[in-house]
Amino acid sequence: MSALFSVARMDIVDYLAQVTSNGPIAGVSLATLRGGERHVEHYAGVRGVHDPLPVDAQTVFEAASLTKPVVAFVALQLVEEGRLHLHQPLVEICGEYVPDDPRARRITAFHVLTHTSGLPNIVRADAPLRTYFTPGERFSYGSSAFAWLQRALESVGGAPLETLVQARVFVPLGMRRSSLQWQERFADNHAQGHEWEGEPVPKRRLTAAQASWSMLTTAPDYLAFVRAVLAGEGLSGTTHAAWFLPRMNGRQGGAAEDLYAAHPIDPAIAWGLGWGIEIAQDCCFHWGNSPGFRALVLANRKTKDAVVWFANSARGLRVAHEVVPQTVPGDHPCIAWLSIGRL
């Protein structure tokens, strides 16, 4: 930690004001639960170069991969309704996704949600779209597989993913500033991303939902989802418990994607059906990383304490070392697993 922040732990309000006013992070939106009830919210910094007004409760941020637990929730509802089967190959539900790859024909919704599909995180030149190991064999974070799951959800749900999520999550939970695609009503109060040295990132305005990363939301809105999750709303008790069972351990090494089993198993971290799991702590978590934005949600299922924050800065996860101990007390191996540095 730099000398600027090496002092004894300070109040979150003062801390966030300091890190946003001195430049490491442009803006932060943070909300918490204590014992399952809304506790405190904090807003600091500015919306971005495009809009120097302060971040507030209505400022819409890119949630990146915090989209995935929401999509998992919808998937499990469809499972309960008998429309989706977790262990049915996706190819049988909505057709081919990975050409000329016999192993890919085994991929199921279960594999996608537990990150055991064998597909890469992001398709790129050194990781083309194919399976790198037999589905179900081990963990390797794979965002690309969620596009196939999205096709399946839309097929069995009979509607575009945005429509499904609005009807099943956003509207019932009062998440009025949330969507999986750009809405013009967000234009008057939204955050713009900034890279490591403060470089602004052009704003994306997606016209179609992406199941792995496209959610736009606010901290209070996302906290409404977390509160419902901890309360067991929207799913049967059996399905809700199954959501958080540790299905496959993560891998050590600081990179969630591990296509070639280069790193040993991490005994402290596993993946459930769309959530990261701190096994000993009975906590669930997820992080978000998109150009110029970072996000994290962490919740203790026993105490029902939780925190979620969004930052319009590539350094935005680094407030974890100050924020997490004050909001969700206890040891949290996910911070080390994510290799979160310090400001």
Sequence and secondary structure as in RCSB ss.txt:
>XXXX:A:sequence
MSALFSVARMDIVDYLAQVTSNGPIAGVSLATLRGGERHVEHYAGVRGVHDPLPVDAQTVFEAASLTKPVVAFVA
LQLVEEGRLHLHQPLVEICGEYVPDDPRARRITAFHVLTHTSGLPNIVRADAPLRTYFTPGERFSYGSSAFAWLQ
RALESVGGAPLETLVQARVFVPLGMRRSSLQWQERFADNHAQGHEWEGEPVPKRRLTAAQASWSMLTTAPDYLAF
VRAVLAGEGLSGTTHAAWFLPRMNGRQGGAAEDLYAAHPIDPAIAWGLGWGIEIAQDCCFHWGNSPGFRALVLAN
RKTKDAVVWFANSARGLRVAHEVVPQTVPGDHPCIAWLSIGRL
>XXXX:A:secstr
  GGG SS   HHHHHHHHHHSSS SEEEEEEEETTEEEEEEEEEEEETTEEEE  TT BEEEETTHHHHHHHHH
HHHHHTTS  TTSBHHHHH  SSTT GGGGG BHHHHHTT S   SS BTTB SS SS TTSS    TTHHHHHH
HHHHHHHTS HHHHHIIIIITTTT TT BSS  GGGTTSB   B TTS B      SS  TTTBEEE HHHHHHH
HHHHHHTTTS HHHHHHHTS  EEEESSS S  TT  S EEEEEEE SSSEEETTTTEEEEEEEETTEEEEEEEE
TTT  EEEEEESSTTGGGGHHHHHHHHS S  HHHHHTT    
